[in-house]
């Protein structure tokens, strides 16, 4: 787990990400570890239409695993764009 967190903290987005034209949903729980929230914000800065959607009271994986109906609704909204 420590190696994973270090690798995540050292990761840098590629400039080419800003060329992406796909619909993207970026989510992070407000109870995520700080590095995950920073990653979500960095991705969203490169893809402004993507979010970030900061989800109150949620940790990593909570949206899809504990709130599947809300997760599906966000995905359906994403595919309607």
Protein Blocks (a to p, Z undefined) as FASTA:
>chain_A
ZZmmmmmmmpccdfklmmpcbdcdddddfkbcfklmmmmmmmmmmmmmnopcddehiaeh
klmmmmmmlmmmmmmmmmmZZ
